[in-house]
Amino acid sequence: MGQRTPIRRLVIDAAIPTKGITIVDVAKELYKAEGVKAVRVTVDDVDVEVLGLAIVVEGVDIAYEDIEEALERVGGVVHSIDEVVVGEYTPEAGATT
């Protein structure tokens, strides 16, 4: 299929169990993924057994499969991908041209 299009930024809605794992553990595991240069993990929902997370991953040529596998290794799951940036640069938010 040819050359892979470089992913520069992902915004992910995910969840992890409330026990046995911290958001620090999640961030460290995600940072190990191919192409990742920075990770931000924010708790945006708390339930009895689950923490809802907003995750921002930035880098150059991020391997999405590695991101998904990293979350699974820490007991997490991707609910949705809320933003993705691909290409040579990161366009300004809201830019139309």
Sequence and secondary structure as in RCSB ss.txt:
>XXXX:A:sequence
MGQRTPIRRLVIDAAIPTKGITIVDVAKELYKAEGVKAVRVTVDDVDVEVLGLAIVVEGVDIAYEDIEEALERVG
GVVHSIDEVVVGEYTPEAGATT
>XXXX:A:secstr
  S   EEEEEEEEEEESSS  HHHHHHHHHTSTTEEEEEEEEEEE SSEEEEEEEEEESS  HHHHHHHHHHTT
 EEEEEEEEEESSS   TT   
